[in-house]
Amino acid sequence: MRILLTNDDGIRAPGLGALHAALGGLGELVPIAPLTVQSATGHGITYHDPLFVEQVEVNEHFSGTAVDGRPADCVKLAITTLWEQRYGKGSRPDLTISGMNSGANIGINVLYSGTVAAAMESAFLGVPSIAVSLLIRSMPDTAWDRAAAIARTCIDRILEHELQPHDVVNLNLPCTESVDRPMPRLRVVPMNTAPLQERYDQRESPAGQEYYWAAGTGLNFAHTAHGSDVEAIFDDAATITPLTFDLTDVNRIGQWKSLLEINDVSD
């Protein structure tokens, strides 16, 4: 199995390196990730600028292809072009794993996340994907290797069941600040749909220009639905949420048809 490994924190991010090490033996890992941090860029793609590509050796155990673009760019370029250049015409990954992100992608953050966007782009192009994110309390205290080992266990369980070409699985892990962190419970839950309670600090530049700086935590939700991913991860569980790139509100198609479609048009 050949696995496209990507993220949104950049190719040098500790979560990517730790996950790369933990996934050893699962298949041939092919890291193709952003050159720089692309957190919260969502599903943006690049059309008006070139995508520069370079080979990066992060350390003696880990190297990969860095793309000077966004997470979705990396996946789109990898699947449509770079993969065939490396493995031959018609070849494509068997699986994409995006992460491990430094920060949980739960609730509305699923829509903002570059990590999830990379997984979505892969599934849209017909390669099943798993997005992996880690709840962070204190960046310096994060036990990345232990978190990656937990992620590997969860991924192995997911892959016990055959993924279909357009499947997207969003995996979030609870805070891991100790190498002794036990394996958390694994729960399958829907995403919380409450907005974030955002806050912006008003400031003034040295030149006297007014500006605002986002000051929210990214995890302060207006409310938490019972049984949701937000509730579960703060209850110290690892969460699985199946996602889809089809944003159609299928429950309201019939209602809008009855309101707007005109079957008999006359002058």
Secondary structure, DSSP 8 states (H G I E B T S, - for coil): -EEEEE-SS-TT-HHHHHHHHHTTTSSEEEEEEESS--TT-TT---SSS---EEEEEEETTEEEEEESS-HHHHHHHIIIIIHHHHH-TT---SEEEEEEEES---TTHHHH-HHHHHHHHHHHTT--EEEEEE--S-GGG--HHHHHHHHHHHHHHHTTS---TT-EEEEEE-----TT-----EEE-------B---EEEEE-TTS-EEEEE---S--BS---TTSHHHHHHTT-EEEEEE-S----GGGHHHHHHHH--SS---
